[in-house]
Amino acid sequence: MSQQQFQVYKNNSVSTASPGELTLMLYNGCLKFIKIAKRGMEEKNYEQKNTNIQKTQRIIQELMVTLDQDSAVAKEMMPLYDYINRQLMDANIKNDQAMLDEVAELVTEFRDTWKEVIKLNRQQQYGKGANF
């Protein structure tokens, strides 16, 4: 598959994704950028580290903005997202891989929980065969 074909595929998968799937993509994007930022720290490539931590922060900020402020879940998630955002800032300033590891653990938990929510919703909507 050529780069152009891959880009078309990627664009289509985003434009046809459900809101739940988009959230899952955002969590996966966070984990990808954290991994790249950590590699930047290890290799003392501070531009790579900074760029990818900022990408992660933008995703977290997007997740914060899209929370339904009236839901009980939002009231629990907002302080966690805020904590993650502050940890990312500190990790960037201090070049602290342990802080990035902590953020990655939290985002992984959120992502895995979100996967289960999507799975349960699909099972309720389409029956027990819905799995991904």
Backbone as ProteinMPNN parsed JSONL, in Angstrom:
{"seq_chain_A": "MSQQQFQVYKNNSVSTASPGELTLMLYNGCLKFIKIAKRGMEEKNYEQKNTNIQKTQRIIQELMVTLDQDSAVAKEMMPLYDYINRQLMDANIKNDQAMLDEVAELVTEFRDTWKEVIKLNRQQQYGKGANF", "coords_chain_A": {"N_chain_A": [[0.841, -1.168, 0.0], [0.623, 2.147, -0.908], [1.932, 5.3, 0.376], [0.111, 7.364, -0.045], [-2.284, 5.936, -0.435], [-2.504, 4.768, 2.075], [-2.89, 7.058, 3.647], [-5.396, 7.916, 2.714], [-6.936, 5.738, 3.555], [-6.594, 6.0, 6.347], [-7.774, 8.519, 6.786], [-10.411, 7.923, 6.024], [-11.065, 6.002, 7.97], [-11.124, 7.564, 10.253], [-13.11, 9.458, 9.621], [-15.37, 7.865, 9.424], [-15.683, 6.728, 11.865], [-17.267, 5.947, 14.99], [-18.288, 8.09, 17.743], [-17.302, 6.864, 20.093], [-15.291, 5.198, 19.068], [-13.597, 7.147, 18.052], [-12.709, 8.345, 20.418], [-11.274, 6.204, 21.445], [-9.26, 6.098, 19.492], [-7.993, 8.502, 20.083], [-6.952, 7.99, 22.646], [-5.16, 5.932, 21.938], [-3.476, 7.418, 20.283], [-2.333, 9.151, 22.175], [-0.783, 7.301, 23.651], [0.988, 6.454, 21.686], [2.39, 8.855, 21.098], [3.523, 9.397, 23.596], [5.295, 7.282, 23.823], [7.076, 7.888, 21.721], [8.01, 10.338, 22.667], [9.334, 9.501, 24.985], [11.386, 8.02, 23.839], [12.702, 10.113, 22.593], [13.629, 11.465, 24.876], [15.409, 9.531, 25.887], [17.29, 9.444, 23.852], [18.269, 11.932, 23.962], [17.118, 13.749, 22.266], [15.708, 16.469, 22.283], [13.919, 18.07, 20.929], [12.243, 16.243, 19.614], [11.172, 14.98, 21.869], [9.822, 17.162, 23.134], [7.998, 17.973, 21.097], [6.354, 15.694, 20.861], [5.355, 15.336, 23.439], [3.854, 17.659, 23.592], [1.968, 17.096, 21.59], [0.633, 15.006, 22.84], [-0.415, 16.402, 25.017], [-2.196, 18.109, 23.672], [-4.064, 16.259, 22.772], [-5.076, 15.304, 25.224], [-6.19, 17.7, 26.139], [-8.173, 18.015, 24.211], [-9.765, 15.807, 24.837], [-10.642, 16.692, 27.318], [-12.164, 18.949, 26.625], [-14.235, 17.805, 25.205], [-15.683, 16.378, 27.034], [-18.799, 15.526, 28.491], [-20.094, 17.757, 30.472], [-22.163, 17.508, 32.276], [-22.353, 14.924, 33.075], [-21.76, 12.237, 35.425], [-19.446, 10.814, 35.056], [-17.784, 12.625, 33.746], [-17.236, 14.412, 35.782], [-15.55, 12.903, 37.305], [-13.498, 12.293, 35.524], [-12.394, 14.721, 34.615], [-10.649, 15.916, 36.658], [-8.655, 13.955, 36.575], [-7.716, 14.064, 33.928], [-6.728, 16.661, 34.034], [-4.686, 16.324, 35.91], [-3.025, 14.561, 34.461], [-2.292, 16.252, 32.366], [-0.797, 18.194, 33.763], [1.264, 16.56, 34.715], [2.453, 15.866, 32.307], [3.449, 18.361, 31.508], [5.333, 18.803, 33.561], [6.983, 16.563, 33.179], [8.055, 17.181, 30.724], [9.486, 19.531, 31.266], [11.291, 18.642, 33.233], [12.505, 16.477, 32.083], [11.661, 13.853, 32.751], [11.311, 10.545, 32.752], [9.904, 8.755, 34.342], [7.592, 10.115, 35.039], [6.353, 10.238, 32.558], [5.93, 7.516, 32.221], [4.066, 7.043, 34.253], [1.9, 8.576, 33.314], [1.417, 7.187, 30.933], [0.556, 4.744, 31.986], [-1.878, 5.51, 33.219], [-3.331, 6.451, 30.964], [-3.402, 4.107, 29.485], [-5.009, 2.524, 31.145], [-7.412, 4.012, 30.954], [-7.887, 3.741, 28.211], [-8.165, 0.93, 27.941], [-10.396, 0.479, 29.554], [-12.242, 1.984, 28.127], [-12.326, 0.526, 25.742], [-13.638, -1.757, 26.672], [-16.117, -0.641, 27.337], [-17.035, 0.099, 24.788], [-17.176, -2.439, 23.639], [-19.128, -3.684, 25.293], [-21.319, -2.011, 24.719], [-21.656, -2.579, 21.996], [-22.3, -5.277, 22.147], [-24.738, -5.131, 23.485], [-26.156, -3.729, 21.593], [-25.946, -5.216, 19.173], [-25.939, -7.895, 19.812], [-24.359, -10.87, 21.163], [-22.197, -11.53, 19.49], [-20.665, -9.372, 18.749], [-17.541, -8.207, 18.59], [-14.209, -6.945, 18.798]], "CA_chain_A": [[0.0, 0.0, 0.0], [1.423, 3.371, -0.992], [1.703, 6.281, 1.446], [-1.12, 8.088, -0.357], [-3.395, 5.029, -0.16], [-2.596, 4.637, 3.526], [-3.469, 8.298, 4.167], [-6.821, 7.875, 2.385], [-7.512, 4.747, 4.472], [-6.598, 6.596, 7.679], [-8.794, 9.572, 6.796], [-11.716, 7.27, 5.993], [-11.343, 5.349, 9.249], [-11.469, 8.615, 11.212], [-14.376, 10.108, 9.263], [-16.482, 6.927, 9.576], [-15.659, 6.17, 13.221], [-18.252, 6.424, 15.963], [-17.643, 8.896, 18.793], [-16.548, 5.97, 20.97], [-14.076, 4.777, 18.363], [-12.712, 8.32, 17.987], [-12.082, 8.462, 21.739], [-10.278, 5.133, 21.492], [-8.141, 6.544, 18.653], [-7.275, 9.551, 20.814], [-6.143, 7.322, 23.676], [-4.041, 5.263, 21.263], [-2.559, 8.473, 19.857], [-1.577, 9.563, 23.374], [0.221, 6.284, 23.974], [2.003, 6.495, 20.624], [3.226, 10.048, 21.254], [4.302, 9.234, 24.829], [6.396, 6.366, 23.492], [8.039, 8.637, 20.907], [8.623, 11.336, 23.56], [10.293, 8.79, 25.841], [12.553, 7.723, 23.004], [13.402, 11.389, 22.46], [14.365, 11.696, 26.131], [16.52, 8.575, 25.967], [18.29, 9.786, 22.833], [18.572, 13.357, 24.153], [16.538, 14.497, 21.156], [14.74, 17.243, 23.053], [12.866, 18.556, 20.03], [11.312, 15.12, 19.452], [10.494, 14.837, 23.159], [8.923, 18.294, 23.315], [6.933, 17.919, 20.092], [5.423, 14.601, 21.122], [4.637, 15.624, 24.686], [2.844, 18.664, 23.253], [0.893, 16.398, 20.874], [-0.126, 14.288, 23.86], [-1.172, 17.414, 25.762], [-3.319, 18.572, 22.839], [-5.084, 15.205, 22.792], [-5.706, 15.345, 26.547], [-7.03, 18.9, 26.166], [-9.347, 17.715, 23.384], [-10.613, 14.922, 25.64], [-11.245, 17.532, 28.36], [-13.16, 19.826, 26.007], [-15.371, 17.036, 24.694], [-16.423, 15.725, 28.117], [-20.147, 16.006, 28.801], [-19.91, 18.317, 31.811], [-23.287, 17.167, 33.15], [-22.323, 13.508, 33.462], [-20.97, 11.872, 36.607], [-18.134, 10.37, 34.571], [-16.983, 13.828, 33.46], [-16.795, 14.98, 37.057], [-14.43, 12.078, 37.761], [-12.418, 12.291, 34.532], [-11.772, 16.038, 34.449], [-9.445, 16.078, 37.494], [-7.622, 13.021, 36.12], [-7.123, 14.654, 32.726], [-5.95, 17.819, 34.474], [-3.476, 15.773, 36.526], [-2.186, 14.062, 33.366], [-1.752, 17.413, 31.65], [0.258, 18.779, 34.592], [2.385, 15.614, 34.721], [3.125, 16.0, 31.014], [4.241, 19.602, 31.554], [6.488, 18.58, 34.436], [7.877, 15.594, 32.527], [8.734, 17.896, 29.651], [10.446, 20.467, 31.867], [12.3, 17.936, 34.035], [12.99, 15.298, 31.344], [11.402, 12.781, 33.707], [10.663, 9.401, 32.113], [8.978, 8.134, 35.289], [6.323, 10.836, 34.913], [5.732, 9.768, 31.316], [5.462, 6.149, 32.481], [2.833, 7.148, 35.041], [0.858, 9.046, 32.399], [1.111, 6.08, 30.021], [-0.249, 3.77, 32.739], [-3.232, 6.048, 33.354], [-3.982, 6.472, 29.65], [-3.652, 2.704, 29.13], [-6.206, 2.127, 31.907], [-8.571, 4.662, 30.337], [-8.101, 3.126, 26.903], [-8.669, -0.432, 28.114], [-11.768, 0.608, 30.06], [-13.054, 2.479, 27.017], [-12.521, -0.623, 24.849], [-14.676, -2.597, 27.278], [-17.386, 0.077, 27.19], [-17.441, -0.053, 23.383], [-17.527, -3.855, 23.459], [-20.42, -3.913, 25.946], [-22.348, -1.315, 23.939], [-21.894, -3.337, 20.76], [-22.999, -6.509, 22.502], [-26.122, -4.765, 23.766], [-26.79, -3.25, 20.367], [-25.959, -6.186, 18.082], [-25.901, -9.268, 20.289], [-23.104, -11.328, 21.757], [-21.132, -11.739, 18.51], [-19.916, -8.145, 18.465], [-16.238, -8.185, 19.243], [-13.156, -6.421, 17.916]], "C_chain_A": [[0.894, 1.242, 0.0], [1.083, 4.315, 0.165], [0.391, 7.024, 1.217], [-2.344, 7.214, -0.065], [-3.601, 4.867, 1.347], [-3.249, 5.868, 4.132], [-4.967, 8.346, 3.895], [-7.534, 6.914, 3.331], [-7.648, 5.338, 5.875], [-7.68, 7.673, 7.792], [-10.195, 8.98, 6.817], [-12.049, 6.631, 7.332], [-11.701, 6.379, 10.317], [-12.844, 9.187, 10.893], [-15.578, 9.182, 9.412], [-16.571, 6.335, 10.98], [-16.776, 6.764, 14.074], [-17.54, 7.313, 16.986], [-16.811, 8.041, 19.759], [-15.247, 5.514, 20.351], [-13.087, 5.934, 18.234], [-11.992, 8.526, 19.321], [-10.993, 7.416, 21.892], [-9.046, 5.508, 20.665], [-7.317, 7.617, 19.366], [-6.406, 8.948, 21.911], [-4.937, 6.627, 23.049], [-3.011, 6.269, 20.764], [-1.71, 8.974, 21.015], [-0.453, 8.582, 23.654], [1.347, 6.267, 22.947], [2.953, 7.674, 20.835], [4.054, 10.001, 22.538], [5.513, 8.352, 24.559], [7.483, 7.092, 22.693], [8.754, 9.683, 21.765], [9.657, 10.687, 24.47], [11.567, 8.459, 25.077], [13.38, 8.99, 22.795], [14.205, 11.731, 23.707], [15.603, 10.818, 26.195], [17.656, 8.956, 25.029], [18.744, 11.246, 22.937], [18.179, 14.203, 22.934], [15.382, 15.305, 21.752], [13.633, 17.835, 22.192], [11.805, 17.475, 19.842], [10.496, 14.921, 20.729], [9.434, 15.911, 23.316], [7.732, 18.225, 22.36], [5.896, 16.862, 20.447], [4.713, 14.724, 22.461], [3.551, 16.659, 24.408], [1.681, 18.045, 22.477], [0.004, 15.652, 21.862], [-0.984, 15.262, 24.662], [-2.379, 17.904, 24.961], [-4.433, 17.529, 22.809], [-5.818, 15.219, 24.128], [-6.628, 16.562, 26.651], [-8.289, 18.697, 25.333], [-10.305, 16.803, 24.143], [-11.322, 15.716, 26.743], [-12.388, 18.375, 27.789], [-14.411, 19.049, 25.605], [-16.134, 16.284, 25.779], [-17.8, 16.359, 28.273], [-20.137, 16.456, 30.26], [-21.026, 17.954, 32.789], [-23.238, 15.725, 33.647], [-21.442, 13.288, 34.683], [-19.559, 11.466, 36.2], [-17.229, 11.573, 34.325], [-16.435, 14.441, 34.742], [-15.632, 14.183, 37.649], [-13.232, 12.178, 36.818], [-11.684, 13.629, 34.449], [-10.551, 16.223, 35.359], [-8.31, 15.137, 37.081], [-6.93, 13.546, 34.869], [-6.252, 15.856, 33.095], [-4.628, 17.363, 35.098], [-2.502, 15.288, 35.45], [-1.521, 15.228, 32.643], [-0.613, 18.061, 32.441], [1.483, 17.867, 34.648], [3.169, 15.7, 33.412], [3.982, 17.262, 30.973], [5.502, 19.403, 32.389], [7.488, 17.618, 33.807], [8.689, 16.272, 31.441], [9.82, 18.809, 30.213], [11.608, 19.724, 32.524], [12.957, 16.76, 33.31], [12.85, 14.04, 32.197], [10.612, 11.647, 33.049], [9.652, 8.735, 33.034], [7.608, 8.811, 35.226], [5.595, 10.409, 33.64], [5.195, 8.352, 31.489], [4.144, 6.164, 33.253], [1.663, 7.586, 34.16], [0.444, 7.916, 31.457], [0.257, 5.023, 30.718], [-1.691, 4.24, 32.877], [-3.982, 6.001, 32.027], [-4.292, 5.046, 29.194], [-4.885, 2.19, 29.868], [-7.462, 2.724, 31.29], [-8.919, 3.983, 29.017], [-8.713, 1.737, 27.042], [-10.101, -0.437, 28.643], [-12.698, 1.037, 28.935], [-13.322, 1.366, 26.006], [-13.64, -1.514, 25.366], [-16.047, -1.95, 27.15], [-17.911, -0.083, 25.767], [-17.916, -1.477, 23.134], [-18.899, -4.151, 24.068], [-21.554, -3.235, 25.19], [-22.676, -2.066, 22.657], [-22.652, -4.622, 21.053], [-24.463, -6.229, 22.801], [-26.864, -4.394, 22.492], [-26.968, -4.361, 19.338], [-25.99, -7.636, 18.541], [-24.497, -9.661, 20.683], [-21.955, -11.47, 20.77], [-20.27, -10.524, 18.248], [-18.636, -8.113, 19.277], [-15.231, -7.587, 18.274], [-11.824, -6.603, 18.505]], "O_chain_A": [[1.808, 1.36, 0.816], [0.07, 4.142, 0.843], [-0.355, 7.285, 2.162], [-3.331, 7.697, 0.49], [-4.733, 4.835, 1.829], [-4.076, 5.745, 5.036], [-5.735, 8.773, 4.757], [-8.605, 7.228, 3.849], [-8.689, 5.195, 6.516], [-8.411, 7.724, 8.781], [-11.069, 9.467, 7.534], [-13.19, 6.706, 7.786], [-12.507, 6.089, 11.201], [-13.658, 9.382, 11.796], [-16.706, 9.664, 9.517], [-17.453, 5.519, 11.249], [-17.171, 7.917, 13.904], [-16.313, 7.284, 17.08], [-15.736, 8.458, 20.189], [-14.218, 5.45, 21.023], [-11.875, 5.726, 18.3], [-10.803, 8.846, 19.345], [-9.914, 7.706, 22.409], [-7.916, 5.264, 21.09], [-6.09, 7.635, 19.263], [-5.255, 9.348, 22.085], [-3.823, 6.721, 23.565], [-1.809, 6.007, 20.816], [-0.509, 9.196, 20.86], [0.691, 8.98, 23.87], [2.514, 6.088, 23.294], [4.171, 7.516, 20.762], [5.173, 10.513, 22.566], [6.62, 8.643, 25.013], [8.673, 6.926, 22.964], [9.957, 9.894, 21.615], [10.728, 11.248, 24.702], [12.675, 8.596, 25.594], [14.61, 8.946, 22.816], [15.328, 12.227, 23.612], [16.698, 11.283, 26.511], [18.831, 8.811, 25.365], [19.508, 11.728, 22.101], [18.808, 15.213, 22.619], [14.229, 14.874, 21.727], [12.527, 18.074, 22.678], [10.608, 17.757, 19.904], [9.283, 14.718, 20.676], [8.276, 15.608, 23.6], [6.588, 18.401, 22.778], [4.694, 17.108, 20.344], [3.581, 14.261, 22.603], [2.443, 16.548, 24.932], [0.529, 18.428, 22.683], [-1.221, 15.661, 21.741], [-2.146, 14.978, 24.953], [-3.461, 18.09, 25.517], [-5.614, 17.879, 22.82], [-7.047, 15.154, 24.162], [-7.728, 16.461, 27.194], [-9.363, 19.162, 25.715], [-11.519, 17.001, 24.099], [-12.477, 15.435, 27.063], [-13.449, 18.493, 28.403], [-15.52, 19.58, 25.661], [-17.128, 15.62, 25.485], [-17.946, 17.579, 28.195], [-20.169, 15.63, 31.172], [-20.851, 18.081, 34.001], [-23.997, 15.349, 34.54], [-20.507, 14.046, 34.941], [-18.595, 11.742, 36.913], [-16.045, 11.541, 34.659], [-15.305, 14.929, 34.775], [-14.824, 14.724, 38.405], [-12.084, 12.15, 37.263], [-10.472, 13.655, 34.234], [-9.503, 16.65, 34.875], [-7.136, 15.482, 37.222], [-5.706, 13.483, 34.757], [-5.172, 16.043, 32.535], [-3.579, 17.952, 34.841], [-1.305, 15.566, 35.517], [-0.327, 15.186, 32.347], [0.411, 18.433, 31.869], [2.615, 18.349, 34.631], [4.397, 15.616, 33.409], [5.103, 17.242, 30.466], [6.598, 19.785, 31.98], [8.697, 17.83, 33.891], [9.87, 15.976, 31.258], [10.937, 18.852, 29.696], [12.765, 20.123, 32.391], [13.859, 16.12, 33.851], [13.795, 13.265, 32.345], [9.409, 11.765, 32.818], [8.647, 8.203, 32.564], [6.58, 8.145, 35.349], [4.376, 10.24, 33.64], [4.131, 8.021, 30.966], [3.225, 5.402, 32.951], [0.567, 7.031, 34.251], [-0.745, 7.714, 31.212], [-0.661, 4.469, 30.114], [-2.623, 3.461, 32.677], [-5.132, 5.564, 31.971], [-5.333, 4.805, 28.582], [-5.714, 1.495, 29.279], [-8.464, 2.03, 31.119], [-10.081, 3.69, 28.738], [-9.67, 1.404, 26.343], [-10.919, -1.258, 28.23], [-13.807, 0.519, 28.804], [-14.426, 1.272, 25.471], [-14.485, -1.973, 24.598], [-17.034, -2.636, 26.883], [-19.091, -0.366, 25.564], [-18.944, -1.691, 22.491], [-19.736, -4.793, 23.433], [-22.63, -3.812, 25.033], [-23.842, -2.176, 22.278], [-23.542, -5.011, 20.297], [-25.336, -7.005, 22.412], [-28.044, -4.704, 22.33], [-28.016, -4.45, 18.698], [-26.064, -8.532, 17.7], [-23.559, -8.876, 20.549], [-20.805, -11.526, 21.206], [-19.238, -10.634, 17.586], [-18.661, -8.005, 20.503], [-15.386, -7.712, 17.06], [-10.823, -6.221, 17.899]]}, "name": "protein", "num_of_chains": 1, "seq": "MSQQQFQVYKNNSVSTASPGELTLMLYNGCLKFIKIAKRGMEEKNYEQKNTNIQKTQRIIQELMVTLDQDSAVAKEMMPLYDYINRQLMDANIKNDQAMLDEVAELVTEFRDTWKEVIKLNRQQQYGKGANF"}
